[in-house]
Amino acid sequence: MSDDHKQHFGTITIIGEGSVTARPDVANVRLGVRAQATTAQDAASANAAVAGRVIAAVRLLGIPEQAIQTDSLTLEHVYEWVEATKSNVLVGYRVNNSVHVRSPLDKVAAVFDAGVAAGANEGGDVSFGLHNDVEARHRALKLATTQAHEHAEMVAKRLRVELGGPLQVEILDGVGAQPRELTRKTASPTPIMAGELEVIERVKVVFETKL
């Protein structure tokens, strides 16, 4: 084949994105307890007492033990600045305990309010998610792949090259089920609306081109 008739091959790299919405079917409630005292032991004891009441209040709502988990438990020094000596002085200890509760949607407001009433005084975040997001992610991937192919066809047509098949496909980090965050600011009962979740997936596709 002469050089005039020899085909020239190249590539086009396209990133496609697909987004779908889904109704959440599970809620995640974070109830934090902060306690401070002059000794570490007293701070830990005070925190444990309140955290125990928070967990007990949640359990009374029918939330199973396996749906309740300690996210973090920390002990911190508490200092105060003393102007006379120009130095920080240790004045006590602070214990922070964060409890994560996985709740059915119809109980999320009750879980939140029960935890706060029992003594939770830190955090108090509510987020929503999907118990199983595989089906939603597959739908988003399908849309992302379709978009990538359509964009590749448009670019190839504009450049007057022939679009070939995909040479490489990479699934990029997706957003997954993006929760809506809420923070309690009103008196009980707390109005909580789950709304919808957005699931986003992205693919990177390298197509062959012929000139």
Buried (B, 14 or more C-beta within 10 A) or exposed (E): EEEEEEEEEEEBBBBBBBBBEBEBBBBBBBBBBBBBBEEBEBBBEBBBEBBBBBBEBBBEBEBEEEBBEEEEBEEBEBEEEEEEEEEEEEEBBBBBBBBBBBBBBEBBBBBBBBBBEBBBBEBBBBBBBBEEBEEBBBBBBBBBBEBBBEBBBEBBEEEEBEBBEBBEEEEEEBBBBBBBEBEBEEEEEBEBEBEEBBBBBBBBBBBBBEE
